[in-house]
């Protein structure tokens, strides 16, 4: 799991640097790590796919595809719980996020955007 997350974070950071969207790097790395961790933990099969797509001059979409039909659910963990906050973070850091069902699994995605005046 850790290796998948490291590679996904590196992919996101490289894409954002290439597109001159470096201010999004910290948020993008956290979002992609949470989505990958969820796919590894709750997915089925031995593979997943990570994509980072520039959808406008200031907006990117991070997507993680896995073969599980189980949809992600935002949890509201108690203060003492150490897990269960990943999708809360994704929702807080993204301008929007969601899940696209496929016949063989799903794509969970989040969109990040530069705020006006960030560059």
Backbone as CSV, one residue per row, in Angstrom:
resi,resn,N_x,N_y,N_z,CA_x,CA_y,CA_z,C_x,C_y,C_z
1,UNK,0.825,-1.190,0.000,0.000,0.000,0.000,0.869,1.253,0.000
2,UNK,1.902,1.271,0.819,2.738,2.455,0.929,3.406,2.796,-0.400
3,UNK,3.882,1.791,-1.123,4.547,2.036,-2.397,3.578,2.631,-3.420
4,UNK,2.338,2.139,-3.446,1.336,2.679,-4.370,1.085,4.147,-4.076
5,UNK,0.982,4.489,-2.820,0.732,5.866,-2.417,1.898,6.777,-2.781
6,UNK,3.110,6.312,-2.563,4.302,7.099,-2.893,4.356,7.379,-4.388
7,UNK,4.120,6.362,-5.200,4.156,6.539,-6.653,3.046,7.478,-7.128
8,UNK,1.864,7.359,-6.541,0.744,8.224,-6.926,1.022,9.673,-6.551
9,UNK,1.600,9.887,-5.393,1.952,11.253,-4.975,2.986,11.853,-5.916
10,UNK,3.965,11.044,-6.303,5.003,11.509,-7.219,4.405,11.867,-8.583
11,UNK,3.482,11.041,-9.065,2.811,11.325,-10.334,2.071,12.659,-10.272
12,UNK,1.301,12.869,-9.221,0.540,14.116,-9.078,1.474,15.318,-9.007
13,UNK,2.512,15.224,-8.210,3.443,16.342,-8.058,4.131,16.680,-9.377
14,UNK,4.547,15.652,-10.116,5.219,15.870,-11.396,4.281,16.535,-12.395
15,UNK,3.043,16.062,-12.465,2.073,16.658,-13.394,1.826,18.122,-13.053
16,UNK,1.628,18.415,-11.786,1.337,19.797,-11.384,2.526,20.714,-11.647
17,UNK,3.714,20.241,-11.402,4.908,21.033,-11.688,5.021,21.304,-13.185
18,UNK,4.771,20.285,-13.991,4.828,20.424,-15.443,3.824,21.455,-15.947
19,UNK,2.645,21.483,-15.329,1.580,22.398,-15.759,1.633,23.751,-15.055
20,UNK,2.686,24.050,-14.329,2.802,25.294,-13.565,1.663,25.474,-12.567
21,UNK,1.271,24.370,-11.940,0.233,24.390,-10.910,0.795,23.924,-9.569
22,UNK,2.066,24.223,-9.340,2.757,23.775,-8.131,2.049,24.148,-6.826
23,UNK,1.323,25.266,-6.736,0.639,25.574,-5.473,-0.403,24.525,-5.061
24,UNK,-0.833,23.698,-5.989,-1.801,22.646,-5.664,-1.143,21.358,-5.164
25,UNK,0.174,21.302,-5.178,0.880,20.049,-4.931,0.549,19.422,-3.580
26,UNK,0.617,20.168,-2.499,0.371,19.580,-1.176,-1.020,18.969,-1.087
27,UNK,-2.023,19.722,-1.525,-3.401,19.212,-1.480,-3.562,18.007,-2.406
28,UNK,-2.981,18.090,-3.595,-3.103,16.986,-4.559,-2.435,15.718,-4.031
29,UNK,-1.287,15.852,-3.412,-0.606,14.681,-2.862,-1.430,14.033,-1.755
30,UNK,-2.043,14.843,-0.915,-2.882,14.284,0.145,-4.119,13.611,-0.435
31,UNK,-4.770,14.262,-1.383,-5.979,13.698,-2.000,-5.660,12.380,-2.704
32,UNK,-4.623,12.354,-3.515,-4.314,11.124,-4.249,-3.909,10.014,-3.287
33,UNK,-3.195,10.350,-2.229,-2.811,9.326,-1.249,-4.041,8.734,-0.569
34,UNK,-5.003,9.558,-0.213,-6.226,9.068,0.431,-7.040,8.196,-0.527
35,UNK,-7.160,8.623,-1.780,-7.918,7.830,-2.747,-7.238,6.495,-3.033
36,UNK,-5.917,6.509,-3.148,-5.178,5.259,-3.369,-5.300,4.350,-2.151
37,UNK,-5.135,4.905,-0.968,-5.247,4.087,0.245,-6.619,3.438,0.341
38,UNK,-7.673,4.183,0.007,-9.023,3.604,0.024,-9.147,2.477,-0.996
39,UNK,-8.605,2.692,-2.187,-8.690,1.665,-3.230,-7.938,0.404,-2.820
40,UNK,-6.788,0.573,-2.207,-6.004,-0.586,-1.761,-6.710,-1.294,-0.616
41,UNK,-7.209,-0.529,0.321,-7.836,-1.114,1.508,-9.178,-1.770,1.209
42,UNK,-9.993,-1.132,0.381,-11.357,-1.607,0.174,-11.587,-2.245,-1.191
43,UNK,-10.622,-2.115,-2.084,-10.794,-2.637,-3.434,-10.583,-4.136,-3.502
44,UNK,-10.926,-4.665,-4.653,-10.676,-6.079,-4.917,-9.693,-6.151,-6.073
45,UNK,-8.978,-7.218,-6.160,-7.999,-7.354,-7.230,-6.643,-6.850,-6.794
46,UNK,-5.725,-6.860,-7.731,-4.344,-6.540,-7.422,-3.846,-5.309,-8.154
47,UNK,-4.731,-4.562,-8.749,-4.263,-3.391,-9.483,-5.247,-2.240,-9.322
48,UNK,-4.729,-1.061,-9.552,-5.539,0.146,-9.598,-4.877,1.084,-10.590
49,UNK,-5.604,2.093,-10.990,-5.064,3.053,-11.943,-5.237,4.448,-11.374
50,UNK,-4.210,5.261,-11.500,-4.233,6.636,-11.026,-4.085,7.543,-12.232
51,UNK,-4.924,8.560,-12.290,-4.827,9.532,-13.365,-4.865,10.943,-12.823
52,UNK,-4.118,11.813,-13.460,-4.142,13.236,-13.140,-4.354,13.952,-14.462
53,UNK,-5.429,14.695,-14.550,-5.810,15.340,-15.812,-6.038,16.828,-15.578
54,UNK,-5.464,17.635,-16.428,-5.709,19.080,-16.376,-6.992,19.346,-17.145
55,UNK,-8.001,19.880,-16.467,-9.286,20.095,-17.134,-9.559,21.563,-17.446
56,UNK,-8.716,22.449,-16.930,-8.740,23.859,-17.318,-7.404,24.470,-16.901
57,UNK,-7.238,25.751,-17.146,-5.972,26.403,-16.807,-5.662,26.337,-15.318
58,UNK,-6.689,26.260,-14.480,-6.462,26.291,-13.035,-7.083,25.110,-12.290
59,UNK,-7.502,24.090,-13.028,-8.217,22.978,-12.398,-7.664,21.634,-12.866
60,UNK,-7.525,20.695,-11.910,-7.083,19.335,-12.228,-8.049,18.333,-11.614
61,UNK,-8.105,17.173,-12.243,-8.904,16.061,-11.719,-7.963,14.899,-11.430
62,UNK,-8.050,14.428,-10.207,-7.296,13.250,-9.780,-8.293,12.106,-9.714
63,UNK,-7.958,10.989,-10.334,-8.883,9.857,-10.369,-8.150,8.569,-10.034
64,UNK,-8.812,7.729,-9.247,-8.280,6.415,-8.910,-9.338,5.387,-9.289
65,UNK,-8.936,4.439,-10.108,-9.822,3.401,-10.615,-9.474,2.079,-9.950
66,UNK,-10.503,1.377,-9.481,-10.281,0.033,-8.938,-11.421,-0.878,-9.372
67,UNK,-11.304,-2.150,-9.070,-12.259,-3.139,-9.529,-13.355,-3.443,-8.527
68,UNK,-13.443,-2.713,-7.449,-14.491,-2.943,-6.457,-15.773,-2.213,-6.856
69,UNK,-16.898,-2.872,-6.675,-18.195,-2.238,-6.923,-18.691,-1.487,-5.693
70,UNK,-18.006,-1.658,-4.595,-18.388,-0.999,-3.344,-18.080,0.493,-3.422
71,UNK,-19.093,1.325,-3.210,-18.928,2.771,-3.318,-18.341,3.357,-2.042
72,UNK,-17.550,4.406,-2.172,-16.984,5.043,-0.977,-18.068,5.795,-0.204
73,UNK,-17.904,5.831,1.098,-18.855,6.500,1.981,-18.075,7.378,2.950
74,UNK,-18.477,8.632,3.069,-17.859,9.508,4.058,-18.316,9.061,5.441
75,UNK,-17.355,8.862,6.310,-17.648,8.475,7.687,-17.494,9.679,8.596
76,UNK,-18.092,9.601,9.738,-17.925,10.611,10.779,-17.385,9.918,12.020
77,UNK,-16.074,9.659,12.032,-15.495,8.897,13.132,-15.513,9.685,14.437
78,UNK,-15.555,8.938,15.531,-15.446,9.552,16.845,-14.045,10.121,17.014
79,UNK,-13.893,11.031,17.945,-12.604,11.695,18.171,-11.490,10.698,18.474
80,UNK,-11.801,9.591,19.115,-10.787,8.617,19.480,-10.394,7.659,18.377
81,UNK,-11.137,7.613,17.293,-10.815,6.694,16.199,-9.615,7.228,15.405
82,UNK,-8.762,6.326,14.995,-7.564,6.738,14.271,-7.731,6.663,12.753
83,UNK,-8.802,6.097,12.272,-9.025,5.955,10.833,-10.410,6.493,10.478
84,UNK,-10.664,6.602,9.186,-11.995,6.968,8.731,-12.170,8.419,8.340
85,UNK,-11.082,9.162,8.238,-11.189,10.586,7.902,-10.752,10.918,6.471
86,UNK,-10.349,9.910,5.710,-9.799,10.138,4.385,-10.725,10.879,3.441
87,UNK,-11.950,10.422,3.326,-12.872,11.096,2.409,-13.317,12.451,2.931
88,UNK,-13.311,12.636,4.246,-13.574,13.973,4.795,-12.500,14.948,4.319
89,UNK,-11.248,14.491,4.318,-10.150,15.325,3.817,-10.293,15.594,2.325
90,UNK,-10.622,14.563,1.573,-10.809,14.733,0.124,-11.904,15.771,-0.141
91,UNK,-13.019,15.649,0.551,-14.123,16.593,0.369,-13.727,18.013,0.763
92,UNK,-12.954,18.150,1.819,-12.548,19.470,2.288,-11.552,20.143,1.345
93,UNK,-10.688,19.371,0.722,-9.632,19.937,-0.122,-10.045,20.126,-1.577
94,UNK,-11.098,19.474,-1.991,-11.484,19.534,-3.403,-12.676,20.465,-3.607
95,UNK,-12.794,20.973,-4.835,-13.955,21.792,-5.164,-15.162,20.907,-5.427
96,UNK,-14.903,19.676,-5.827,-15.945,18.657,-5.945,-15.276,17.299,-6.089
97,UNK,-16.009,16.266,-5.718,-15.491,14.907,-5.829,-16.679,13.983,-6.054
98,UNK,-16.398,12.791,-6.513,-17.486,11.854,-6.753,-16.978,10.498,-7.185
99,UNK,-17.938,9.665,-7.560,-17.641,8.311,-7.993,-18.402,8.022,-9.277
100,UNK,-17.711,7.467,-10.247,-18.335,7.011,-11.483,-18.312,5.487,-11.462
101,UNK,-19.489,4.888,-11.511,-19.576,3.426,-11.535,-19.222,2.894,-12.916
102,UNK,-18.607,1.757,-12.903,-18.327,1.006,-14.121,-18.860,-0.400,-13.898
103,UNK,-19.076,-1.154,-14.955,-19.569,-2.519,-14.807,-18.601,-3.425,-14.066
104,UNK,-17.345,-3.077,-14.080,-16.284,-3.889,-13.483,-15.694,-3.253,-12.223
105,UNK,-16.163,-2.071,-11.836,-15.599,-1.388,-10.668,-16.053,0.058,-10.608
106,UNK,-15.135,0.949,-10.266,-15.480,2.358,-10.117,-14.268,3.255,-10.305
107,UNK,-14.550,4.532,-10.530,-13.527,5.569,-10.569,-13.926,6.593,-9.507
108,UNK,-13.060,6.818,-8.550,-13.292,7.843,-7.540,-12.386,9.013,-7.903
109,UNK,-12.963,10.206,-7.974,-12.215,11.353,-8.465,-12.449,12.574,-7.565
110,UNK,-11.520,13.503,-7.675,-11.622,14.779,-6.962,-11.013,15.860,-7.844
111,UNK,-11.629,17.024,-7.829,-11.119,18.142,-8.605,-10.567,19.204,-7.667
112,UNK,-9.381,19.685,-8.004,-8.729,20.755,-7.256,-8.581,21.948,-8.165
113,UNK,-8.630,23.128,-7.564,-8.559,24.349,-8.363,-7.704,25.378,-7.649
114,UNK,-6.914,26.098,-8.434,-6.184,27.240,-7.891,-7.170,28.341,-7.550
115,UNK,-6.974,28.959,-6.439,-7.782,30.117,-6.096,-7.284,31.309,-6.885
116,UNK,-8.146,32.289,-7.127,-7.728,33.492,-7.855,-6.546,34.129,-7.158
117,UNK,-5.554,34.509,-7.946,-4.385,35.177,-7.403,-3.349,34.253,-6.787
118,UNK,-3.511,32.941,-6.920,-2.566,32.005,-6.320,-1.214,32.045,-7.016
119,UNK,-1.226,32.207,-8.332,0.054,32.199,-9.065,0.748,33.530,-8.990
